[in-house]
Amino acid sequence: MKRLLRCIALVALAAGLAACGPPRKSVYPPTITIQQMEVRPDGLWHLTLRIQNNSYTGMTFLAIDGTLQVADGVPVRLHADFRRDIPALSGDVTTLDVLPTPAMARALAAIAAKGSAGSLAYRVNGSVRATPEQDQGEKKAPETRDFDFHGNDWLSPVPGIPDTYR
């Protein structure tokens, strides 16, 4: 009798697992950081932003809309439209130019005078628009979503490369 009950339980478990279908891939918010920043002769800051896809599926990133705050100053807007197909758990970069406030430019000049020993705190916040890859066999179209991001890090002068920070 015990053997029969075990067989029935095993068959029921197998049938239940077969009905589940393929596992869904998890989607998580990306991480956005400044990979490099160059100060242009006209005063613009040319940012290379790194987008780290933290999801277990590839995603197509379409736009970023947020703010950059240096030290405790007033934040400036970050906005760019682009198209980057980033595989699962990988990263890629996009570039954009921002016009810093006078206080931001002074804070950067102060660390530039210290050379590679200087560092400047920054914060990026906002949202990035992305479309997760569609799973094989999924009938509905993938949904484009906005993912919030919040990041804090430091910028330091790059030795030997003037007006460049990482």
C-alpha positions as CSV (number, residue, x, y, z in Angstrom):
1,M,0.0,0.0,0.0
2,K,2.9,2.4,0.8
3,R,4.5,1.7,-2.5
4,L,1.2,2.5,-4.4
5,L,0.9,5.8,-2.5
6,R,4.5,6.7,-3.3
7,C,4.0,6.0,-7.0
8,I,0.8,8.1,-7.1
9,A,2.5,10.9,-5.3
10,L,5.5,10.7,-7.7
11,V,3.2,10.7,-10.7
12,A,1.2,13.7,-9.3
13,L,4.4,15.6,-8.6
14,A,5.8,14.9,-12.1
15,A,2.5,16.0,-13.7
16,G,2.5,19.2,-11.6
17,L,6.0,20.1,-12.6
18,A,5.3,19.4,-16.3
19,A,2.4,21.8,-16.2
20,C,4.6,24.7,-14.9
21,G,6.2,25.3,-18.3
22,P,9.6,27.0,-18.8
23,P,10.9,29.2,-16.0
24,R,10.5,33.0,-16.4
25,K,13.7,35.0,-16.4
26,S,14.0,37.5,-13.5
27,V,14.2,41.2,-14.4
28,Y,15.9,43.7,-12.1
29,P,16.7,47.4,-12.2
30,P,20.0,48.4,-13.9
31,T,22.8,50.2,-12.3
32,I,23.9,53.5,-13.8
33,T,27.4,55.0,-13.1
34,I,29.7,57.5,-14.6
35,Q,32.5,55.5,-16.3
36,Q,34.4,58.6,-17.5
37,M,33.9,62.3,-17.6
38,E,35.8,64.8,-19.8
39,V,35.6,68.5,-19.5
40,R,35.4,70.1,-22.9
41,P,37.0,73.4,-23.8
42,D,33.5,75.0,-24.0
43,G,32.8,74.0,-20.4
44,L,30.5,71.1,-21.2
45,W,31.0,67.8,-19.4
46,H,31.0,64.9,-21.7
47,L,29.8,61.9,-19.7
48,T,30.3,58.2,-20.5
49,L,27.5,56.5,-18.6
50,R,27.8,52.7,-17.9
51,I,24.5,50.8,-17.9
52,Q,24.8,47.5,-16.0
53,N,22.0,45.1,-16.8
54,N,21.4,43.2,-13.6
55,S,18.7,41.0,-15.1
56,Y,18.8,37.4,-16.0
57,T,17.6,38.3,-19.5
58,G,18.8,40.6,-22.2
59,M,17.2,44.0,-22.3
60,T,17.0,46.8,-24.9
61,F,17.7,50.2,-23.2
62,L,16.0,53.1,-25.0
63,A,16.4,56.3,-22.9
64,I,17.6,57.8,-19.6
65,D,16.1,60.6,-17.7
66,G,17.5,61.7,-14.4
67,T,19.8,64.1,-12.5
68,L,23.4,64.4,-11.7
69,Q,24.4,66.0,-8.4
70,V,28.0,66.8,-7.6
71,A,29.0,67.3,-3.9
72,D,26.0,69.0,-2.3
73,G,25.2,71.3,-5.2
74,V,22.1,71.8,-7.3
75,P,21.5,68.8,-9.6
76,V,21.5,69.1,-13.4
77,R,19.4,67.1,-15.8
78,L,20.6,63.9,-17.5
79,H,18.6,63.0,-20.6
80,A,19.5,60.9,-23.7
81,D,17.6,58.8,-26.2
82,F,19.6,55.8,-27.5
83,R,19.3,52.1,-28.3
84,R,21.5,49.6,-26.6
85,D,20.9,45.8,-26.6
86,I,22.6,44.6,-23.4
87,P,22.8,40.9,-22.7
88,A,21.9,39.4,-19.3
89,L,24.3,40.4,-16.5
90,S,26.4,42.6,-18.8
91,G,27.0,46.3,-19.3
92,D,27.5,48.8,-22.1
93,V,28.0,52.6,-22.3
94,T,26.2,55.6,-23.7
95,T,27.4,59.2,-23.8
96,L,25.7,62.6,-23.2
97,D,26.8,66.1,-22.5
98,V,25.7,68.2,-19.6
99,L,26.3,71.9,-18.8
100,P,27.5,72.1,-15.1
101,T,26.5,74.8,-12.7
102,P,29.2,77.2,-11.7
103,A,29.4,75.5,-8.3
104,M,29.9,72.1,-9.9
105,A,32.7,73.5,-12.1
106,R,34.4,75.1,-9.1
107,A,34.2,71.8,-7.1
108,L,35.7,69.9,-10.0
109,A,38.5,72.5,-10.4
110,A,39.3,72.1,-6.7
111,I,39.9,68.4,-7.0
112,A,41.8,68.8,-10.3
113,A,44.4,70.9,-8.4
114,K,45.0,67.9,-6.0
115,G,45.8,65.6,-8.9
116,S,45.1,61.9,-8.5
117,A,44.7,62.4,-4.7
118,G,41.5,64.4,-5.2
119,S,38.0,63.0,-5.4
120,L,34.6,64.4,-5.8
121,A,31.3,62.7,-4.7
122,Y,28.5,62.5,-7.2
123,R,25.0,61.1,-7.2
124,V,22.9,60.0,-10.2
125,N,19.1,59.4,-9.8
126,G,16.3,58.9,-12.3
127,S,14.8,56.3,-14.5
128,V,15.9,54.3,-17.6
129,R,13.4,53.0,-20.2
130,A,14.0,49.4,-21.2
131,T,12.3,46.4,-22.9
132,P,13.2,42.9,-21.5
133,E,13.8,40.2,-24.2
134,Q,10.8,38.1,-24.9
135,D,11.0,34.4,-23.8
136,Q,10.8,31.7,-26.4
137,G,7.1,30.7,-26.8
138,E,5.8,33.8,-25.0
139,K,2.8,35.0,-27.1
140,K,2.4,38.6,-25.8
141,A,4.7,41.3,-26.8
142,P,7.4,42.4,-24.3
143,E,6.4,45.4,-22.2
144,T,8.6,48.5,-22.2
145,R,9.1,49.7,-18.6
146,D,10.8,52.5,-16.7
147,F,13.3,51.3,-14.1
148,D,14.4,53.7,-11.3
149,F,18.1,54.0,-10.5
150,H,20.0,55.6,-7.6
151,G,23.8,55.6,-7.5
152,N,26.5,57.3,-5.5
153,D,30.2,57.2,-6.3
154,W,33.4,59.3,-6.7
155,L,35.2,61.1,-9.5
156,S,39.0,61.4,-9.5
157,P,41.4,62.9,-12.1
158,V,42.9,60.4,-14.5
159,P,46.7,60.7,-14.2
160,G,48.3,61.8,-17.4
161,I,45.1,62.7,-19.2
162,P,44.1,66.4,-18.5
163,D,40.5,67.3,-17.9
164,T,39.4,63.6,-17.6
165,Y,37.9,62.0,-14.5
166,R,36.9,58.4,-13.6
